[in-house]
Amino acid sequence: MKYITEYRDADLVKKTLKKIEKTISRPWTLMEICGGQTHAIVKHGLDQLLPEEVELVHGPGCPVCVTPLELIDKAMAIASQPDVIFTSYGDMLRVPGSNGDLFSIRARGGDVRVVYSPLDALKIAQDNPDKEVVFFAIGFETTAPANVMSVLQAQNLGLENYSILVSHVRVPPAIRAILGSPSNRVQGFLAAGHVNAVMGYWEYEPIAEEFQVPMAVTGFEPLDIAQGILTCVESLEKGEYVVENAYRRAVTKAGNQTAQKIIKQVFQECDRKWRGIGVIPGSGWCLRPAFQEFDAEKRFDVESIQSEESPVCISGLILQGLKKPHECPAFGTKCTPDHPLGATMVSDEGACAAYYHYRSHLTRQGIESS
């Protein structure tokens, strides 16, 4: 299939890796922002094929993983109420809250449904006027346009039984938070192509210049990622700190300006708490005052819910690139996909899930016994 198979060509990937080997002269640490890239890297073994001077660390680019614990608890509180149909993407149902997950609410009789789009939730609201229908609006910039369109459509239709529980986060403030941390060791970034397809990469250039780190916008196939790594390494070796677009077939510098316009119409920037990391100023989106009637937190009066993270789970350190999943004492033992301690083991984009599925031998017990 055009634009897919050619980016999985093993010979082209090998040639690109060879170029990296010839270019590199010293160790460099790069972070891939997106969880989808993490899974591709681990699945295809790209990190093991790279020269040992290149270390890849995993960033906070999994929207399910960074959804804060109290948002999961708020979702569960809403879903438990009578006459509520709670809708969400499938992997959110298994993310552990303080006491169970959304699947456990459904097992107790709650009407919790998996949808593939917020517009599916909107249709459910139309078909069930006697029920309150809530959509769990999570994600980075990629999913924001569809979520705001559901709000605009609900307003146009006069639907009073539809609302969204918003947990939207933004990539540029997260990059700033990582680079500004005293413990940071990231020297270059692989930016997430689907985020940049919506937002462009103009916001990244001042960050690259301020912190003197190169960034490469990449896709999700092996060749995309290898090319992005090569681009970053070449920039680092030259002492250049620019943003390069290695995903030109899908991304432009300006991004999708129509999508950006409707996002700004419905959302405004706000501080947002990230699971395992804490509050990052200006890193989220929330509904503007004109759309407060669609805010599920306010509608169901759950704003005051606060929660404490598990002291055992180190997902916050993993999401900041400070630890690898197999360095967690609970990895593969107390924490598995069937019994997860944190969202990074649940999500299809979670780093812990990637290591569990493709590197299950790297449990703490296995490392200590080897």
Summary of the structure (lengths in Angstrom):
residues: 370
radius of gyration: 20.8
end to end distance: 42.4
largest distance: 66.0
contacts: 1316
relative contact order: 0.16
helix: 46%
strand: 20%
